[in-house]
Amino acid sequence: MPASPGRHGQHVNSGVTEVIERQNQAMRELSRRAFTEPDIGPDDVPAPLGQARTQRSRQAAPPSPGE
């Protein structure tokens, strides 16, 4: 008797599970290395998003004629 379509893929070999877990762990480690967070000290509070956008816009904008 063939397996019912709803049960296909529900049983995963434990070896496959271990490989997937090792791969996930390796990917998390690579991601952590690639996207490291800067160290923020107690006095270094990050600027709110809107303030950071405004600052970037000002830096990217050409100088005004009076400047």
mmCIF file as Biopython writes it, N, C-alpha, C and O atoms, coordinates in Angstrom:
data_model
#
loop_
_atom_site.group_PDB
_atom_site.id
_atom_site.type_symbol
_atom_site.label_atom_id
_atom_site.label_alt_id
_atom_site.label_comp_id
_atom_site.label_asym_id
_atom_site.label_entity_id
_atom_site.label_seq_id
_atom_site.pdbx_PDB_ins_code
_atom_site.Cartn_x
_atom_site.Cartn_y
_atom_site.Cartn_z
_atom_site.occupancy
_atom_site.B_iso_or_equiv
_atom_site.auth_seq_id
_atom_site.auth_asym_id
_atom_site.pdbx_PDB_model_num
ATOM 1   N N  . MET A ? 1  ? 0.848  -1.170 0.000  1.0 0.0 1  A 1 
ATOM 2   C CA . MET A ? 1  ? 0.000  0.000  0.000  1.0 0.0 1  A 1 
ATOM 3   C C  . MET A ? 1  ? 0.905  1.248  0.000  1.0 0.0 1  A 1 
ATOM 4   O O  . MET A ? 1  ? 1.776  1.357  0.862  1.0 0.0 1  A 1 
ATOM 5   N N  . PRO A ? 2  ? 0.723  2.181  -0.934 1.0 0.0 2  A 1 
ATOM 6   C CA . PRO A ? 2  ? 1.568  3.380  -0.983 1.0 0.0 2  A 1 
ATOM 7   C C  . PRO A ? 2  ? 1.250  4.329  0.171  1.0 0.0 2  A 1 
ATOM 8   O O  . PRO A ? 2  ? 0.148  4.323  0.719  1.0 0.0 2  A 1 
ATOM 9   N N  . ALA A ? 3  ? 2.252  5.150  0.529  1.0 0.0 3  A 1 
ATOM 10  C CA . ALA A ? 3  ? 2.061  6.134  1.600  1.0 0.0 3  A 1 
ATOM 11  C C  . ALA A ? 3  ? 1.067  7.196  1.155  1.0 0.0 3  A 1 
ATOM 12  O O  . ALA A ? 3  ? 1.014  7.569  -0.017 1.0 0.0 3  A 1 
ATOM 13  N N  . SER A ? 4  ? 0.288  7.671  2.103  1.0 0.0 4  A 1 
ATOM 14  C CA . SER A ? 4  ? -0.692 8.699  1.756  1.0 0.0 4  A 1 
ATOM 15  C C  . SER A ? 4  ? 0.027  10.003 1.443  1.0 0.0 4  A 1 
ATOM 16  O O  . SER A ? 4  ? 1.082  10.271 2.017  1.0 0.0 4  A 1 
ATOM 17  N N  . PRO A ? 5  ? -0.522 10.825 0.540  1.0 0.0 5  A 1 
ATOM 18  C CA . PRO A ? 5  ? 0.161  12.061 0.146  1.0 0.0 5  A 1 
ATOM 19  C C  . PRO A ? 5  ? 0.395  13.022 1.310  1.0 0.0 5  A 1 
ATOM 20  O O  . PRO A ? 5  ? 1.374  13.769 1.284  1.0 0.0 5  A 1 
ATOM 21  N N  . GLY A ? 6  ? -0.451 13.032 2.311  1.0 0.0 6  A 1 
ATOM 22  C CA . GLY A ? 6  ? -0.290 13.938 3.437  1.0 0.0 6  A 1 
ATOM 23  C C  . GLY A ? 6  ? 0.873  13.583 4.332  1.0 0.0 6  A 1 
ATOM 24  O O  . GLY A ? 6  ? 1.348  14.439 5.078  1.0 0.0 6  A 1 
ATOM 25  N N  . ARG A ? 7  ? 1.349  12.353 4.286  1.0 0.0 7  A 1 
ATOM 26  C CA . ARG A ? 7  ? 2.436  11.927 5.170  1.0 0.0 7  A 1 
ATOM 27  C C  . ARG A ? 7  ? 3.794  12.036 4.500  1.0 0.0 7  A 1 
ATOM 28  O O  . ARG A ? 7  ? 4.810  11.830 5.165  1.0 0.0 7  A 1 
ATOM 29  N N  . HIS A ? 8  ? 3.856  12.343 3.240  1.0 0.0 8  A 1 
ATOM 30  C CA . HIS A ? 8  ? 5.136  12.422 2.531  1.0 0.0 8  A 1 
ATOM 31  C C  . HIS A ? 8  ? 5.998  13.539 3.123  1.0 0.0 8  A 1 
ATOM 32  O O  . HIS A ? 8  ? 5.544  14.677 3.235  1.0 0.0 8  A 1 
ATOM 33  N N  . GLY A ? 9  ? 7.223  13.224 3.496  1.0 0.0 9  A 1 
ATOM 34  C CA . GLY A ? 9  ? 8.158  14.222 3.998  1.0 0.0 9  A 1 
ATOM 35  C C  . GLY A ? 9  ? 8.059  14.494 5.486  1.0 0.0 9  A 1 
ATOM 36  O O  . GLY A ? 9  ? 8.829  15.299 6.008  1.0 0.0 9  A 1 
ATOM 37  N N  . GLN A ? 10 ? 7.140  13.852 6.184  1.0 0.0 10 A 1 
ATOM 38  C CA . GLN A ? 10 ? 7.016  14.108 7.614  1.0 0.0 10 A 1 
ATOM 39  C C  . GLN A ? 10 ? 8.119  13.413 8.403  1.0 0.0 10 A 1 
ATOM 40  O O  . GLN A ? 10 ? 8.524  13.904 9.457  1.0 0.0 10 A 1 
ATOM 41  N N  . HIS A ? 11 ? 8.606  12.291 7.916  1.0 0.0 11 A 1 
ATOM 42  C CA . HIS A ? 11 ? 9.671  11.570 8.613  1.0 0.0 11 A 1 
ATOM 43  C C  . HIS A ? 11 ? 11.000 11.940 7.963  1.0 0.0 11 A 1 
ATOM 44  O O  . HIS A ? 11 ? 11.203 11.693 6.774  1.0 0.0 11 A 1 
ATOM 45  N N  . VAL A ? 12 ? 11.901 12.527 8.738  1.0 0.0 12 A 1 
ATOM 46  C CA . VAL A ? 12 ? 13.192 12.945 8.210  1.0 0.0 12 A 1 
ATOM 47  C C  . VAL A ? 12 ? 14.272 12.114 8.892  1.0 0.0 12 A 1 
ATOM 48  O O  . VAL A ? 12 ? 14.256 11.936 10.110 1.0 0.0 12 A 1 
ATOM 49  N N  . ASN A ? 13 ? 15.190 11.617 8.112  1.0 0.0 13 A 1 
ATOM 50  C CA . ASN A ? 13 ? 16.305 10.833 8.612  1.0 0.0 13 A 1 
ATOM 51  C C  . ASN A ? 13 ? 17.092 11.676 9.611  1.0 0.0 13 A 1 
ATOM 52  O O  . ASN A ? 13 ? 17.344 12.854 9.358  1.0 0.0 13 A 1 
ATOM 53  N N  . SER A ? 14 ? 17.487 11.088 10.747 1.0 0.0 14 A 1 
ATOM 54  C CA . SER A ? 14 ? 18.206 11.844 11.772 1.0 0.0 14 A 1 
ATOM 55  C C  . SER A ? 14 ? 19.549 12.356 11.251 1.0 0.0 14 A 1 
ATOM 56  O O  . SER A ? 14 ? 20.017 13.402 11.699 1.0 0.0 14 A 1 
ATOM 57  N N  . GLY A ? 15 ? 20.166 11.655 10.332 1.0 0.0 15 A 1 
ATOM 58  C CA . GLY A ? 15 ? 21.416 12.111 9.724  1.0 0.0 15 A 1 
ATOM 59  C C  . GLY A ? 15 ? 21.202 13.396 8.941  1.0 0.0 15 A 1 
ATOM 60  O O  . GLY A ? 15 ? 22.032 14.304 8.986  1.0 0.0 15 A 1 
ATOM 61  N N  . VAL A ? 16 ? 20.085 13.469 8.223  1.0 0.0 16 A 1 
ATOM 62  C CA . VAL A ? 16 ? 19.756 14.677 7.472  1.0 0.0 16 A 1 
ATOM 63  C C  . VAL A ? 16 ? 19.508 15.827 8.433  1.0 0.0 16 A 1 
ATOM 64  O O  . VAL A ? 16 ? 19.945 16.951 8.188  1.0 0.0 16 A 1 
ATOM 65  N N  . THR A ? 17 ? 18.809 15.552 9.522  1.0 0.0 17 A 1 
ATOM 66  C CA . THR A ? 17 ? 18.533 16.579 10.522 1.0 0.0 17 A 1 
ATOM 67  C C  . THR A ? 17 ? 19.828 17.138 11.088 1.0 0.0 17 A 1 
ATOM 68  O O  . THR A ? 17 ? 19.959 18.352 11.250 1.0 0.0 17 A 1 
ATOM 69  N N  . GLU A ? 18 ? 20.794 16.262 11.394 1.0 0.0 18 A 1 
ATOM 70  C CA . GLU A ? 18 ? 22.081 16.708 11.937 1.0 0.0 18 A 1 
ATOM 71  C C  . GLU A ? 18 ? 22.828 17.574 10.938 1.0 0.0 18 A 1 
ATOM 72  O O  . GLU A ? 18 ? 23.419 18.585 11.317 1.0 0.0 18 A 1 
ATOM 73  N N  . VAL A ? 19 ? 22.811 17.196 9.675  1.0 0.0 19 A 1 
ATOM 74  C CA . VAL A ? 19 ? 23.488 17.971 8.634  1.0 0.0 19 A 1 
ATOM 75  C C  . VAL A ? 19 ? 22.855 19.356 8.514  1.0 0.0 19 A 1 
ATOM 76  O O  . VAL A ? 19 ? 23.559 20.359 8.404  1.0 0.0 19 A 1 
ATOM 77  N N  . ILE A ? 20 ? 21.539 19.403 8.537  1.0 0.0 20 A 1 
ATOM 78  C CA . ILE A ? 20 ? 20.835 20.682 8.432  1.0 0.0 20 A 1 
ATOM 79  C C  . ILE A ? 20 ? 21.173 21.572 9.622  1.0 0.0 20 A 1 
ATOM 80  O O  . ILE A ? 20 ? 21.412 22.767 9.449  1.0 0.0 20 A 1 
ATOM 81  N N  . GLU A ? 21 ? 21.197 21.011 10.818 1.0 0.0 21 A 1 
ATOM 82  C CA . GLU A ? 21 ? 21.532 21.796 12.007 1.0 0.0 21 A 1 
ATOM 83  C C  . GLU A ? 21 ? 22.960 22.326 11.946 1.0 0.0 21 A 1 
ATOM 84  O O  . GLU A ? 21 ? 23.206 23.472 12.321 1.0 0.0 21 A 1 
ATOM 85  N N  . ARG A ? 22 ? 23.913 21.503 11.477 1.0 0.0 22 A 1 
ATOM 86  C CA . ARG A ? 22 ? 25.301 21.970 11.339 1.0 0.0 22 A 1 
ATOM 87  C C  . ARG A ? 22 ? 25.392 23.080 10.293 1.0 0.0 22 A 1 
ATOM 88  O O  . ARG A ? 22 ? 26.116 24.059 10.474 1.0 0.0 22 A 1 
ATOM 89  N N  . GLN A ? 23 ? 24.655 22.916 9.203  1.0 0.0 23 A 1 
ATOM 90  C CA . GLN A ? 23 ? 24.668 23.934 8.157  1.0 0.0 23 A 1 
ATOM 91  C C  . GLN A ? 23 ? 24.078 25.250 8.683  1.0 0.0 23 A 1 
ATOM 92  O O  . GLN A ? 23 ? 24.619 26.324 8.419  1.0 0.0 23 A 1 
ATOM 93  N N  . ASN A ? 24 ? 22.977 25.163 9.423  1.0 0.0 24 A 1 
ATOM 94  C CA . ASN A ? 24 ? 22.378 26.368 10.002 1.0 0.0 24 A 1 
ATOM 95  C C  . ASN A ? 24 ? 23.339 27.056 10.958 1.0 0.0 24 A 1 
ATOM 96  O O  . ASN A ? 24 ? 23.454 28.282 10.948 1.0 0.0 24 A 1 
ATOM 97  N N  . GLN A ? 25 ? 24.026 26.282 11.780 1.0 0.0 25 A 1 
ATOM 98  C CA . GLN A ? 25 ? 24.991 26.848 12.723 1.0 0.0 25 A 1 
ATOM 99  C C  . GLN A ? 25 ? 26.119 27.548 11.970 1.0 0.0 25 A 1 
ATOM 100 O O  . GLN A ? 25 ? 26.535 28.643 12.349 1.0 0.0 25 A 1 
ATOM 101 N N  . ALA A ? 26 ? 26.609 26.924 10.915 1.0 0.0 26 A 1 
ATOM 102 C CA . ALA A ? 26 ? 27.683 27.531 10.124 1.0 0.0 26 A 1 
ATOM 103 C C  . ALA A ? 26 ? 27.211 28.820 9.463  1.0 0.0 26 A 1 
ATOM 104 O O  . ALA A ? 26 ? 27.958 29.797 9.420  1.0 0.0 26 A 1 
ATOM 105 N N  . MET A ? 27 ? 25.989 28.839 8.951  1.0 0.0 27 A 1 
ATOM 106 C CA . MET A ? 27 ? 25.451 30.038 8.308  1.0 0.0 27 A 1 
ATOM 107 C C  . MET A ? 27 ? 25.276 31.169 9.327  1.0 0.0 27 A 1 
ATOM 108 O O  . MET A ? 27 ? 25.555 32.328 9.019  1.0 0.0 27 A 1 
ATOM 109 N N  . ARG A ? 28 ? 24.814 30.837 10.538 1.0 0.0 28 A 1 
ATOM 110 C CA . ARG A ? 28 ? 24.673 31.863 11.578 1.0 0.0 28 A 1 
ATOM 111 C C  . ARG A ? 28 ? 26.032 32.462 11.928 1.0 0.0 28 A 1 
ATOM 112 O O  . ARG A ? 28 ? 26.147 33.674 12.112 1.0 0.0 28 A 1 
ATOM 113 N N  . GLU A ? 29 ? 27.060 31.621 12.019 1.0 0.0 29 A 1 
ATOM 114 C CA . GLU A ? 29 ? 28.400 32.096 12.334 1.0 0.0 29 A 1 
ATOM 115 C C  . GLU A ? 29 ? 28.931 32.994 11.215 1.0 0.0 29 A 1 
ATOM 116 O O  . GLU A ? 29 ? 29.507 34.047 11.488 1.0 0.0 29 A 1 
ATOM 117 N N  . LEU A ? 30 ? 28.744 32.590 9.975  1.0 0.0 30 A 1 
ATOM 118 C CA . LEU A ? 30 ? 29.192 33.410 8.854  1.0 0.0 30 A 1 
ATOM 119 C C  . LEU A ? 30 ? 28.453 34.744 8.826  1.0 0.0 30 A 1 
ATOM 120 O O  . LEU A ? 30 ? 29.054 35.784 8.558  1.0 0.0 30 A 1 
ATOM 121 N N  . SER A ? 31 ? 27.159 34.713 9.099  1.0 0.0 31 A 1 
ATOM 122 C CA . SER A ? 31 ? 26.371 35.942 9.132  1.0 0.0 31 A 1 
ATOM 123 C C  . SER A ? 31 ? 26.853 36.856 10.246 1.0 0.0 31 A 1 
ATOM 124 O O  . SER A ? 31 ? 26.963 38.068 10.059 1.0 0.0 31 A 1 
ATOM 125 N N  . ARG A ? 32 ? 27.139 36.277 11.401 1.0 0.0 32 A 1 
ATOM 126 C CA . ARG A ? 32 ? 27.622 37.066 12.536 1.0 0.0 32 A 1 
ATOM 127 C C  . ARG A ? 32 ? 28.940 37.750 12.177 1.0 0.0 32 A 1 
ATOM 128 O O  . ARG A ? 32 ? 29.153 38.911 12.527 1.0 0.0 32 A 1 
ATOM 129 N N  . ARG A ? 33 ? 29.815 37.040 11.487 1.0 0.0 33 A 1 
ATOM 130 C CA . ARG A ? 33 ? 31.103 37.626 11.100 1.0 0.0 33 A 1 
ATOM 131 C C  . ARG A ? 33 ? 30.919 38.704 10.037 1.0 0.0 33 A 1 
ATOM 132 O O  . ARG A ? 33 ? 31.583 39.740 10.084 1.0 0.0 33 A 1 
ATOM 133 N N  . ALA A ? 34 ? 30.033 38.470 9.088  1.0 0.0 34 A 1 
ATOM 134 C CA . ALA A ? 34 ? 29.850 39.412 7.982  1.0 0.0 34 A 1 
ATOM 135 C C  . ALA A ? 34 ? 29.130 40.677 8.413  1.0 0.0 34 A 1 
ATOM 136 O O  . ALA A ? 34 ? 29.403 41.754 7.883  1.0 0.0 34 A 1 
ATOM 137 N N  . PHE A ? 35 ? 28.219 40.564 9.365  1.0 0.0 35 A 1 
ATOM 138 C CA . PHE A ? 35 ? 27.398 41.696 9.765  1.0 0.0 35 A 1 
ATOM 139 C C  . PHE A ? 35 ? 27.587 42.000 11.242 1.0 0.0 35 A 1 
ATOM 140 O O  . PHE A ? 35 ? 26.631 41.995 12.018 1.0 0.0 35 A 1 
ATOM 141 N N  . THR A ? 36 ? 28.823 42.263 11.616 1.0 0.0 36 A 1 
ATOM 142 C CA . THR A ? 36 ? 29.113 42.537 13.017 1.0 0.0 36 A 1 
ATOM 143 C C  . THR A ? 36 ? 28.485 43.859 13.427 1.0 0.0 36 A 1 
ATOM 144 O O  . THR A ? 36 ? 28.434 44.811 12.649 1.0 0.0 36 A 1 
ATOM 145 N N  . GLU A ? 37 ? 28.019 43.893 14.641 1.0 0.0 37 A 1 
ATOM 146 C CA . GLU A ? 37 ? 27.441 45.109 15.202 1.0 0.0 37 A 1 
ATOM 147 C C  . GLU A ? 37 ? 28.561 45.913 15.842 1.0 0.0 37 A 1 
ATOM 148 O O  . GLU A ? 37 ? 29.412 45.340 16.523 1.0 0.0 37 A 1 
ATOM 149 N N  . PRO A ? 38 ? 28.584 47.225 15.640 1.0 0.0 38 A 1 
ATOM 150 C CA . PRO A ? 38 ? 29.608 48.026 16.301 1.0 0.0 38 A 1 
ATOM 151 C C  . PRO A ? 38 ? 29.392 48.014 17.811 1.0 0.0 38 A 1 
ATOM 152 O O  . PRO A ? 38 ? 28.262 47.936 18.292 1.0 0.0 38 A 1 
ATOM 153 N N  . ASP A ? 39 ? 30.486 48.093 18.537 1.0 0.0 39 A 1 
ATOM 154 C CA . ASP A ? 39 ? 30.382 48.150 19.989 1.0 0.0 39 A 1 
ATOM 155 C C  . ASP A ? 39 ? 29.804 49.506 20.379 1.0 0.0 39 A 1 
ATOM 156 O O  . ASP A ? 39 ? 30.332 50.546 19.985 1.0 0.0 39 A 1 
ATOM 157 N N  . ILE A ? 40 ? 28.745 49.493 21.134 1.0 0.0 40 A 1 
ATOM 158 C CA . ILE A ? 40 ? 28.112 50.724 21.585 1.0 0.0 40 A 1 
ATOM 159 C C  . ILE A ? 40 ? 28.264 50.796 23.090 1.0 0.0 40 A 1 
ATOM 160 O O  . ILE A ? 40 ? 27.776 49.934 23.821 1.0 0.0 40 A 1 
ATOM 161 N N  . GLY A ? 41 ? 28.948 51.836 23.543 1.0 0.0 41 A 1 
ATOM 162 C CA . GLY A ? 41 ? 29.159 52.021 24.968 1.0 0.0 41 A 1 
ATOM 163 C C  . GLY A ? 41 ? 27.918 52.612 25.607 1.0 0.0 41 A 1 
ATOM 164 O O  . GLY A ? 41 ? 26.976 52.968 24.900 1.0 0.0 41 A 1 
ATOM 165 N N  . PRO A ? 42 ? 27.893 52.725 26.919 1.0 0.0 42 A 1 
ATOM 166 C CA . PRO A ? 42 ? 26.715 53.243 27.616 1.0 0.0 42 A 1 
ATOM 167 C C  . PRO A ? 42 ? 26.378 54.678 27.231 1.0 0.0 42 A 1 
ATOM 168 O O  . PRO A ? 42 ? 25.208 55.060 27.277 1.0 0.0 42 A 1 
ATOM 169 N N  . ASP A ? 43 ? 27.374 55.489 26.850 1.0 0.0 43 A 1 
ATOM 170 C CA . ASP A ? 43 ? 27.118 56.879 26.472 1.0 0.0 43 A 1 
ATOM 171 C C  . ASP A ? 43 ? 26.839 57.030 24.978 1.0 0.0 43 A 1 
ATOM 172 O O  . ASP A ? 43 ? 26.401 58.092 24.536 1.0 0.0 43 A 1 
ATOM 173 N N  . ASP A ? 44 ? 27.086 55.991 24.208 1.0 0.0 44 A 1 
ATOM 174 C CA . ASP A ? 44 ? 26.908 56.043 22.762 1.0 0.0 44 A 1 
ATOM 175 C C  . ASP A ? 44 ? 25.523 55.536 22.380 1.0 0.0 44 A 1 
ATOM 176 O O  . ASP A ? 44 ? 25.377 54.403 21.920 1.0 0.0 44 A 1 
ATOM 177 N N  . VAL A ? 45 ? 24.530 56.358 22.566 1.0 0.0 45 A 1 
ATOM 178 C CA . VAL A ? 45 ? 23.164 55.974 22.219 1.0 0.0 45 A 1 
ATOM 179 C C  . VAL A ? 45 ? 22.979 56.243 20.734 1.0 0.0 45 A 1 
ATOM 180 O O  . VAL A ? 45 ? 23.241 57.358 20.283 1.0 0.0 45 A 1 
ATOM 181 N N  . PRO A ? 46 ? 22.537 55.256 19.960 1.0 0.0 46 A 1 
ATOM 182 C CA . PRO A ? 46 ? 22.363 55.492 18.531 1.0 0.0 46 A 1 
ATOM 183 C C  . PRO A ? 46 ? 21.281 56.543 18.272 1.0 0.0 46 A 1 
ATOM 184 O O  . PRO A ? 46 ? 20.313 56.654 19.024 1.0 0.0 46 A 1 
ATOM 185 N N  . ALA A ? 47 ? 21.461 57.302 17.205 1.0 0.0 47 A 1 
ATOM 186 C CA . ALA A ? 47 ? 20.497 58.333 16.836 1.0 0.0 47 A 1 
ATOM 187 C C  . ALA A ? 47 ? 19.217 57.688 16.324 1.0 0.0 47 A 1 
ATOM 188 O O  . ALA A ? 47 ? 19.257 56.615 15.722 1.0 0.0 47 A 1 
ATOM 189 N N  . PRO A ? 48 ? 18.091 58.333 16.557 1.0 0.0 48 A 1 
ATOM 190 C CA . PRO A ? 48 ? 16.837 57.820 15.996 1.0 0.0 48 A 1 
ATOM 191 C C  . PRO A ? 48 ? 16.932 57.771 14.466 1.0 0.0 48 A 1 
ATOM 192 O O  . PRO A ? 48 ? 17.682 58.534 13.859 1.0 0.0 48 A 1 
ATOM 193 N N  . LEU A ? 49 ? 16.176 56.880 13.863 1.0 0.0 49 A 1 
ATOM 194 C CA . LEU A ? 49 ? 16.241 56.656 12.426 1.0 0.0 49 A 1 
ATOM 195 C C  . LEU A ? 49 ? 15.995 57.934 11.637 1.0 0.0 49 A 1 
ATOM 196 O O  . LEU A ? 49 ? 16.719 58.215 10.683 1.0 0.0 49 A 1 
ATOM 197 N N  . GLY A ? 50 ? 14.993 58.708 12.015 1.0 0.0 50 A 1 
ATOM 198 C CA . GLY A ? 50 ? 14.687 59.941 11.300 1.0 0.0 50 A 1 
ATOM 199 C C  . GLY A ? 50 ? 15.845 60.918 11.342 1.0 0.0 50 A 1 
ATOM 200 O O  . GLY A ? 50 ? 16.152 61.564 10.340 1.0 0.0 50 A 1 
ATOM 201 N N  . GLN A ? 51 ? 16.492 61.032 12.495 1.0 0.0 51 A 1 
ATOM 202 C CA . GLN A ? 51 ? 17.631 61.933 12.644 1.0 0.0 51 A 1 
ATOM 203 C C  . GLN A ? 51 ? 18.792 61.471 11.768 1.0 0.0 51 A 1 
ATOM 204 O O  . GLN A ? 51 ? 19.464 62.294 11.146 1.0 0.0 51 A 1 
ATOM 205 N N  . ALA A ? 52 ? 19.029 60.176 11.716 1.0 0.0 52 A 1 
ATOM 206 C CA . ALA A ? 52 ? 20.113 59.642 10.893 1.0 0.0 52 A 1 
ATOM 207 C C  . ALA A ? 52 ? 19.832 59.899 9.411  1.0 0.0 52 A 1 
ATOM 208 O O  . ALA A ? 52 ? 20.746 60.250 8.666  1.0 0.0 52 A 1 
ATOM 209 N N  . ARG A ? 53 ? 18.581 59.728 8.974  1.0 0.0 53 A 1 
ATOM 210 C CA . ARG A ? 53 ? 18.222 59.999 7.575  1.0 0.0 53 A 1 
ATOM 211 C C  . ARG A ? 53 ? 18.445 61.472 7.235  1.0 0.0 53 A 1 
ATOM 212 O O  . ARG A ? 53 ? 18.985 61.788 6.174  1.0 0.0 53 A 1 
ATOM 213 N N  . THR A ? 54 ? 18.037 62.364 8.122  1.0 0.0 54 A 1 
ATOM 214 C CA . THR A ? 54 ? 18.213 63.793 7.885  1.0 0.0 54 A 1 
ATOM 215 C C  . THR A ? 54 ? 19.682 64.135 7.762  1.0 0.0 54 A 1 
ATOM 216 O O  . THR A ? 54 ? 20.073 64.903 6.883  1.0 0.0 54 A 1 
ATOM 217 N N  . GLN A ? 55 ? 20.497 63.574 8.635  1.0 0.0 55 A 1 
ATOM 218 C CA . GLN A ? 55 ? 21.925 63.840 8.594  1.0 0.0 55 A 1 
ATOM 219 C C  . GLN A ? 55 ? 22.530 63.344 7.287  1.0 0.0 55 A 1 
ATOM 220 O O  . GLN A ? 55 ? 23.334 64.049 6.677  1.0 0.0 55 A 1 
ATOM 221 N N  . ARG A ? 56 ? 22.158 62.140 6.845  1.0 0.0 56 A 1 
ATOM 222 C CA . ARG A ? 56 ? 22.680 61.613 5.578  1.0 0.0 56 A 1 
ATOM 223 C C  . ARG A ? 56 ? 22.233 62.473 4.403  1.0 0.0 56 A 1 
ATOM 224 O O  . ARG A ? 56 ? 23.004 62.714 3.475  1.0 0.0 56 A 1 
ATOM 225 N N  . SER A ? 57 ? 20.977 62.940 4.444  1.0 0.0 57 A 1 
ATOM 226 C CA . SER A ? 57 ? 20.472 63.786 3.367  1.0 0.0 57 A 1 
ATOM 227 C C  . SER A ? 57 ? 21.268 65.078 3.277  1.0 0.0 57 A 1 
ATOM 228 O O  . SER A ? 57 ? 21.615 65.524 2.184  1.0 0.0 57 A 1 
ATOM 229 N N  . ARG A ? 58 ? 21.557 65.679 4.428  1.0 0.0 58 A 1 
ATOM 230 C CA . ARG A ? 58 ? 22.334 66.914 4.442  1.0 0.0 58 A 1 
ATOM 231 C C  . ARG A ? 58 ? 23.742 66.696 3.910  1.0 0.0 58 A 1 
ATOM 232 O O  . ARG A ? 58 ? 24.283 67.536 3.191  1.0 0.0 58 A 1 
ATOM 233 N N  . GLN A ? 59 ? 24.330 65.555 4.271  1.0 0.0 59 A 1 
ATOM 234 C CA . GLN A ? 59 ? 25.690 65.260 3.819  1.0 0.0 59 A 1 
ATOM 235 C C  . GLN A ? 59 ? 25.720 64.999 2.311  1.0 0.0 59 A 1 
ATOM 236 O O  . GLN A ? 59 ? 26.706 65.316 1.646  1.0 0.0 59 A 1 
ATOM 237 N N  . ALA A ? 60 ? 24.643 64.420 1.772  1.0 0.0 60 A 1 
ATOM 238 C CA . ALA A ? 60 ? 24.608 64.075 0.363  1.0 0.0 60 A 1 
ATOM 239 C C  . ALA A ? 60 ? 24.176 65.252 -0.510 1.0 0.0 60 A 1 
ATOM 240 O O  . ALA A ? 60 ? 24.488 65.281 -1.700 1.0 0.0 60 A 1 
ATOM 241 N N  . ALA A ? 61 ? 23.466 66.218 0.064  1.0 0.0 61 A 1 
ATOM 242 C CA . ALA A ? 61 ? 22.960 67.358 -0.698 1.0 0.0 61 A 1 
ATOM 243 C C  . ALA A ? 61 ? 24.096 68.305 -1.073 1.0 0.0 61 A 1 
ATOM 244 O O  . ALA A ? 61 ? 25.037 68.495 -0.302 1.0 0.0 61 A 1 
ATOM 245 N N  . PRO A ? 62 ? 23.998 68.908 -2.284 1.0 0.0 62 A 1 
ATOM 246 C CA . PRO A ? 62 ? 25.021 69.894 -2.659 1.0 0.0 62 A 1 
ATOM 247 C C  . PRO A ? 62 ? 24.900 71.124 -1.759 1.0 0.0 62 A 1 
ATOM 248 O O  . PRO A ? 62 ? 23.815 71.409 -1.253 1.0 0.0 62 A 1 
ATOM 249 N N  . PRO A ? 63 ? 25.983 71.847 -1.556 1.0 0.0 63 A 1 
ATOM 250 C CA . PRO A ? 63 ? 25.930 73.022 -0.677 1.0 0.0 63 A 1 
ATOM 251 C C  . PRO A ? 63 ? 25.005 74.103 -1.239 1.0 0.0 63 A 1 
ATOM 252 O O  . PRO A ? 63 ? 24.876 74.253 -2.454 1.0 0.0 63 A 1 
ATOM 253 N N  . SER A ? 64 ? 24.377 74.837 -0.358 1.0 0.0 64 A 1 
ATOM 254 C CA . SER A ? 64 ? 23.514 75.938 -0.760 1.0 0.0 64 A 1 
ATOM 255 C C  . SER A ? 64 ? 24.365 77.068 -1.332 1.0 0.0 64 A 1 
ATOM 256 O O  . SER A ? 64 ? 25.542 77.189 -0.991 1.0 0.0 64 A 1 
ATOM 257 N N  . PRO A ? 65 ? 23.776 77.904 -2.207 1.0 0.0 65 A 1 
ATOM 258 C CA . PRO A ? 65 ? 24.570 78.989 -2.817 1.0 0.0 65 A 1 
ATOM 259 C C  . PRO A ? 65 ? 25.182 79.921 -1.798 1.0 0.0 65 A 1 
ATOM 260 O O  . PRO A ? 65 ? 26.238 80.491 -2.071 1.0 0.0 65 A 1 
ATOM 261 N N  . GLY A ? 66 ? 24.579 80.108 -0.637 1.0 0.0 66 A 1 
ATOM 262 C CA . GLY A ? 66 ? 25.117 81.007 0.368  1.0 0.0 66 A 1 
ATOM 263 C C  . GLY A ? 66 ? 26.228 80.414 1.213  1.0 0.0 66 A 1 
ATOM 264 O O  . GLY A ? 66 ? 26.828 81.126 2.019  1.0 0.0 66 A 1 
ATOM 265 N N  . GLU A ? 67 ? 26.519 79.126 1.052  1.0 0.0 67 A 1 
ATOM 266 C CA . GLU A ? 67 ? 27.522 78.475 1.905  1.0 0.0 67 A 1 
ATOM 267 C C  . GLU A ? 67 ? 28.897 78.494 1.292  1.0 0.0 67 A 1 
ATOM 268 O O  . GLU A ? 67 ? 29.846 77.986 1.889  1.0 0.0 67 A 1 
#
